[in-house]
Amino acid sequence: MVKVKICGITNLGDAQAAVDLGADALGFNFYKKSPRYIEPSQAKPIIERIAPLISIVGIFVDEFSPDRILSIARGIGIDSVQLHGSESPEYVRKLSDLRVIKAFRVDTKFDVRQLEMYTAGAYLLDTYDSHQAGGTGRTFHWDIAVAAKPYGRLILAGGISSENVYESVCQVRPYAIDVCSSVESEPGRKDVKKMSKLFREIWRAQIELARTATE
């Protein structure tokens, strides 16, 4: 069963709606340049209201100190961190007390072999953009994601929407998908109708995979 992370949560209503629809994880963006940035102190009361079996992921981009990430995580109840910048393998190892998702931005020159340099619980592939660290709403060639799967748990991001999630899940069969801009009415504000349509298509893909597995 593919897991689903809804990223860019900024308010309790969106968080609860995502969980009610079937989200396994919620992402809170602590990168100040992001249009979906939320202060850790504002995220904490939202996180405290989320059901206990939902994974809470903090997104960081080239944070100057791993110790600051650890401090924020412990202070507000984050159990996983997503590193979406140019963090080195050594940097990632310093966060071994947490579950780490290392994100990579994929362009035409992307080499999947670089994943094996990192020790992480999962690897997220997103579309490269020279101006944004994520949330671009654009896809990359999914054959690259398929090639990356032998290196560990793969989270597929980059322009995943209700229009293409069925195809992406069936083709890539990722550990999880990460969705942000395609289920928004504006940056940081989710659209329940768009999320509902997304989850319907995910379940349709799950049913198809289950059917083909029994043939």
C-alpha positions, -999 to +999 in steps of 0.1 A: +000+000+000+015+033-011+017+058+017+006+095+012+022+126+026+004+159+023+030+186+025+029+224+032+004+222+061-001+256+077-033+252+097-053+227+117-083+225+094-061+214+065-043+189+087-074+173+099-090+172+065-059+155+050-059+129+078-096+122+075-091+115+038-063+090+044-030+108+047-003+088+065+020+118+070+018+156+072+047+179+062+054+212+079+078+235+060+104+253+082+123+269+053+118+306+056+119+313+019+091+289+012+056+304+005+044+276+028+067+285+057+053+280+092+070+290+124+078+260+147+059+277+175+028+279+152+032+243+141+033+229+176-004+234+186-014+219+152+008+189+157-005+184+192-040+179+178-031+154+152-040+117+157-010+098+173-005+073+145+001+100+118+037+108+110+048+144+114+076+155+090+096+187+094+110+201+061+144+218+063+166+233+036+203+237+042+197+245+079+231+257+092+231+234+123+219+198+127+216+207+164+189+233+156+169+207+137+172+183+167+161+211+190+130+220+169+121+183+165+122+176+202+104+208+211+074+204+189+070+167+184+084+160+150+093+123+144+108+126+109+128+153+091+130+159+053+162+175+042+155+193+009+188+211+003+224+202-005+231+185+029+261+162+029+262+126+039+280+136+071+253+162+079+227+135+076+245+111+099+244+138+126+206+134+126+206+097+133+184+102+164+156+111+140+141+093+110+155+111+079+141+116+045+168+129+021+153+148-008+170+151-042+160+175-070+160+157-103+170+171-137+182+154-169+217+149-155+206+133-122+226+102-112+206+078-090+239+063-077+244+093-054+216+080-032+239+052-019+262+078-003+235+087+022+221+068+052+184+077+053+151+060+060+137+071+026+147+091-004+124+117-020+128+126-056+114+160-067+116+181-098+146+204-101+139+241-102+166+268-100+144+291-079+124+267-056+135+239-033+102+221-038+065+226-045+070+234-082+040+215-094+061+200-123+069+163-129+102+147-140+107+115-160+095+086-138+119+061-153+145+079-131+124+071-100+121+034-111+159+033-114+163+048-079+142+022-062+170-004-055+187+022-032+160+023-006+124+034+001+114+059-026+090+088-021+078+102-054+071+140-055+071+167-082+038+176-098+018+146-085-019+154-088-053+136-093-047+137-130-015+116-129-013+099-095-029+067-109-003+064-136+026+073-113+016+048-086+011+020-112+043+028-131+067+035-102+051+016-073+068+039-048+070+035-011+050+068-008+040+099-027+044+135-016+018+160-027+017+197-021+008+224-047-017+203-067-041+201-038-040+238-029-063+267-035-032+289-029+002+283-014-003+270+021-041+265+018-054+231+009-085+224-012-106+196+002-122+188-032-088+185-048-075+163-020-106+141-022-101+135-059-065+127-053-072+100-027-099+085-050-074+081-077-048+066-053-073+040-041-081+032-077-044+026-084-041+004-052-070-017-064-054-022-098-020-031-083-037-056-060-056-071-090-025-075-111-006-090-082-031-119-080-030-127-117 
